[in-house]
């Protein structure tokens, strides 16, 4: 019986991996270093740089450009990965929140434009639907699969002003995966969700960094800390876990008081 987590022979598709300091790339790197073959995606050519960085470490990795809000591009992406690797064993749905050239907006709900709502849902929920729906039949046919969705504490656990669309999308991602989990369990396929809190990525704002300092652990999380959780849920060792939400927020959701610790603790 294998006791150490390995991904030898497994093909893993990780979306939203273009940022060198992002969760998607961190998760991909961990899985690749543990033997997995990687197909990584982003919306710009920087994904080719990420793939080259992984190959320089001896990881088998291929970069693909795709806008996952476009179902035709998703179909082309999955076909290309299957043509190269023959199958997809692991899917990490990390794409969402921000996109190069299209930053996240923070608008009060009473002022929210319908187009911005639609974009929030499309970018943070429909991308996950599009890729999962396209990959899942092949997993069912092969009788194996691991799907890990990167949700958020924003939506399923808590929220922030101006993030109604994002919150709705991330909460819906969890609900969608619970239904999928029941349907595909008989095919040895699991699907789980990771809910990061304040994470020190390249897109973290000054306000978000300050919020990270006021968690019980007193800091923001590192992308690789979320990456290790994703890797575990994507492993064979996580075979009896499905339909769950795993919060990784430094204990932030536990505390009622979230201000400067010197005023309370």
TABELGI-V696722 format. One record per residue. N is the residue number from 0. SS is DSSP state (helix for helix, strand for strand, loop for the rest). PHI is phi as a letter, one per 20 degrees, with the letter a starting at -180 (NA if undefined). PSI is psi in whole degrees, 0 to 359 (none if undefined). Layout:
N/SS/PHI/PSI
N/SS/PHI/PSI
This chain:
0/loop/NA/131
1/loop/f/126
2/loop/d/339
3/loop/d/140
4/loop/f/120
5/loop/c/158
6/loop/c/27
7/loop/g/128
8/loop/n/353
9/loop/e/140
10/strand/d/127
11/strand/c/126
12/strand/d/121
13/strand/d/118
14/loop/e/159
15/loop/m/49
16/loop/d/17
17/loop/f/331
18/loop/e/128
19/loop/f/334
20/loop/d/17
21/loop/e/168
22/helix/f/319
23/helix/f/313
24/helix/f/322
25/helix/f/315
26/helix/f/317
27/helix/f/316
28/helix/f/319
29/helix/f/312
30/helix/f/320
31/helix/f/318
32/helix/f/339
33/loop/e/17
34/loop/o/355
35/loop/f/152
36/strand/e/131
37/strand/d/135
38/strand/d/116
39/strand/d/146
40/strand/c/155
41/strand/a/178
42/loop/e/354
43/loop/c/173
44/loop/f/351
45/helix/f/342
46/helix/f/331
47/helix/f/326
48/helix/f/319
49/helix/f/318
50/helix/f/321
51/helix/f/321
52/helix/f/320
53/helix/f/318
54/helix/f/328
55/helix/f/337
56/loop/e/0
57/loop/n/11
58/loop/e/136
59/loop/f/113
60/strand/b/141
61/strand/c/134
62/strand/e/144
63/strand/c/137
64/strand/e/128
65/loop/a/140
66/loop/e/107
67/loop/f/356
68/loop/f/345
69/loop/e/111
70/helix/f/331
71/helix/f/321
72/helix/f/323
73/helix/f/315
74/helix/f/316
75/helix/f/320
76/helix/f/308
77/helix/f/320
78/helix/f/319
79/helix/f/318
80/helix/f/317
81/helix/f/325
82/helix/f/324
83/helix/e/315
84/helix/d/344
85/loop/n/339
86/loop/a/169
87/loop/c/115
88/loop/e/328
89/strand/c/134
90/strand/c/124
91/strand/d/110
92/strand/e/92
93/loop/d/342
94/loop/f/142
95/loop/q/186
96/loop/m/285
97/loop/c/160
98/strand/b/141
99/loop/g/125
100/loop/n/357
101/strand/b/77
102/loop/f/160
103/loop/f/139
104/loop/d/150
105/loop/c/100
106/loop/c/130
107/loop/g/144
108/helix/g/321
109/helix/f/344
110/helix/d/4
111/loop/f/125
112/loop/f/141
113/helix/g/325
114/helix/f/322
115/helix/f/322
116/helix/g/311
117/helix/g/321
118/helix/f/317
119/helix/g/313
120/helix/f/318
121/helix/f/315
122/helix/f/327
123/helix/d/347
124/helix/c/310
125/helix/f/328
126/helix/g/316
127/helix/f/316
128/helix/f/311
129/helix/g/312
130/helix/f/315
131/helix/f/315
132/helix/f/327
133/helix/f/325
134/helix/e/327
135/helix/g/317
136/helix/g/323
137/helix/f/322
138/helix/f/317
139/helix/f/317
140/helix/f/322
141/helix/e/344
142/loop/m/29
143/loop/a/145
144/strand/a/150
145/strand/c/124
146/strand/c/127
147/strand/c/120
148/strand/e/133
149/strand/e/100
150/loop/e/227
151/loop/a/159
152/helix/f/335
153/helix/f/108
154/helix/o/288
155/helix/f/331
156/loop/d/316
157/strand/b/192
158/loop/b/180
159/loop/c/157
160/loop/g/141
161/loop/m/11
162/loop/c/38
163/helix/f/315
164/helix/f/313
165/helix/f/315
166/helix/f/316
167/helix/f/318
168/helix/f/315
169/helix/f/326
170/helix/f/320
171/helix/f/327
172/helix/g/318
173/helix/f/315
174/helix/f/318
175/helix/f/316
176/helix/f/331
177/helix/f/320
178/helix/f/316
179/helix/g/318
180/helix/g/318
181/helix/f/319
182/helix/f/324
183/helix/d/0
184/helix/g/324
185/helix/f/346
186/helix/d/16
187/loop/m/37
188/strand/d/131
189/strand/d/153
190/strand/b/126
191/strand/c/168
192/strand/c/140
193/strand/d/132
194/strand/d/93
195/strand/f/150
196/loop/e/230
197/loop/f/115
198/strand/c/137
199/loop/e/73
200/loop/e/176
201/loop/f/339
202/loop/e/2
203/loop/f/133
204/loop/e/170
205/helix/f/320
206/helix/f/320
207/helix/f/322
208/helix/f/320
209/helix/f/322
210/helix/f/322
211/helix/f/326
212/helix/f/341
213/loop/d/15
214/loop/f/163
215/loop/g/326
216/loop/e/351
217/loop/m/21
218/loop/a/164
219/loop/f/158
220/strand/f/161
221/loop/e/145
222/helix/g/322
223/helix/f/335
224/helix/f/322
225/helix/f/323
226/helix/g/321
227/helix/f/322
228/helix/f/316
229/helix/g/314
230/helix/f/318
231/helix/f/313
232/helix/f/337
233/loop/e/356
234/loop/e/167
235/helix/f/333
236/helix/f/341
237/helix/e/29
238/loop/f/343
239/loop/d/18
240/loop/d/121
241/loop/b/150
242/loop/m/20
243/loop/d/162
244/strand/d/124
245/strand/d/117
246/strand/e/129
247/strand/c/86
248/loop/c/19
249/loop/m/20
250/loop/n/10
251/helix/f/322
252/helix/f/344
253/helix/f/331
254/loop/e/139
255/loop/f/316
256/loop/e/128
257/loop/c/19
258/loop/e/189
259/loop/g/133
260/helix/f/333
261/helix/f/344
262/helix/e/357
263/loop/b/307
264/loop/f/none
